[in-house]
Amino acid sequence: MKGEVKKVVLAYSGGLDTSVIVKWLKNEFGCEVIAFTADVGQAEELDHLEEKAIATGASKVYIEDLREEFVRDYVFTAIKANAIYEGTYLLGTSIARPLIAKRQVEIAQLEGADAVAHGSTGKGNDQVRFELTYYALNPYIRVISPWREWQFKSREDLIAYAQQNGIPIPVTKAKPYSSDRNLLHISFEGGILEDPWSAPPEDMFILSVSPEKAPDRPTVLEIDFEDGVAKRIDGKGLSPAALLSKLNELGGQNGIGRVDMVENRYVGMKSRGVYETPGGTILHIAHRAIESITMDREVMHFSDSLVPKISELIYYGYWFSPEMEILKKTIDEMQKEVNGTVRLKLYKGNCTVIGRQSEKSLYHDAFATFEKDTVYNQKDAEGFIRLNALRLRIRKMMRG
């Protein structure tokens, strides 16, 4: 089987794992390796990647800016769906994987490659997310997952292999945890975080200041939505990526969006993750607020009933599944007329809604007022209550 692979496209990050994988693929399969890196907002992590990949043995390197597509077609879709896994996680890593894998498959086709590879471990969620996307988009693609095939068991094994094969790797002090960064969030897992009783060290955080050190004066901002999608901040129109970046900046300055949770991985184990999602947290709260005055009650409740399923599909890696296609169309339909402006106050880790307005608002003070009105006969409530109480009364009558 190894001899059948002539050219492979590797999802490349430039870290220790994928640097070793480039050389390992060449040694084990005797094949050409093309490195592909998707820029989804890793910032300085992308510096010097091309030179590093070539020095490691890649024949060609793709570094593509997918930030706008990432936010427009993936992050904003999740926000419209109010997707949040197990009530806490805004799916920052999960939502990027299908886009990366999709473009990887496209490059494999463009280059005439007969295989794709990734650096995900055999114990995590990412291997599933990558590979479900590969197979959904190309049923015949050959997938190579080195962590499930090679003999290495630890970081020390990889370092030794790198040294033996002349692989240039950074000689900086290793972080005692692993991280993944994009425009929606940064995640931290493993190492010192594996004890769920131990608090994460403050110097670990990158996108946000601690709430205790946030400014003593609140930041007030307004976000305009059209069909459930954020379009403007304080009246200024921004592209999807620029808008999320701005909210990351404002949220980070005010200590917004830190999460520490123990989640259920798809492969069966529990895992402790710490996340920073400043801009995504603001968007999630603002979107729920604009829905509250523009969505019909039963449509909103139906939408809420879909949140666990949609979140699960994203977390597990089924973005390109038939059920997700149907759900995305449903979401788009429900978000029509979710238009208006939300005013928020950011203060020391809290994001509070302090105003919302819309030309499509279903809220009317004339209906909701406790003062005298002409649109609601309070006596009508008696029959409403008696009809809804009928089954309860019958149950008690029959049981005595």
Secondary structure, 3 states (H helix, E strand, C coil): CHHHCCEEEEECCCCHHHHHHHHHHHHHHCCEEEEEEEECCCHHHHCCHHHHHHHHCCCEEEEEECHHHHHHHHHHHHHHCCCCECCCECCHHHHHHHHHHHHHHHHHHHHCCCEEECCCCCCCCHHHHHHHHHHHHCCCCEEECHHHHCCCCCHHHHHHHHHHCCCCCCCCCCCCCEEEECCCCEEEECHHHCCCCCCCCHHHCCCCCCHHHCCCCCEEEEEEEECCEEEEECCEECCHHHHHHHHHHHHHHCCCCEEEEEEECCCCCEEEEEEECHHHHHHHHHHHHHHHHHCCHHHHHHHHHHHHHHHHHHHHCCCCCHHHHHHHHHHHHHCCCCCEEEEEEEECCEEEEEEEECCCCCCCHHHHCCCCCCCCCCCHHHHHHHHHHHHHHHHHHHHC
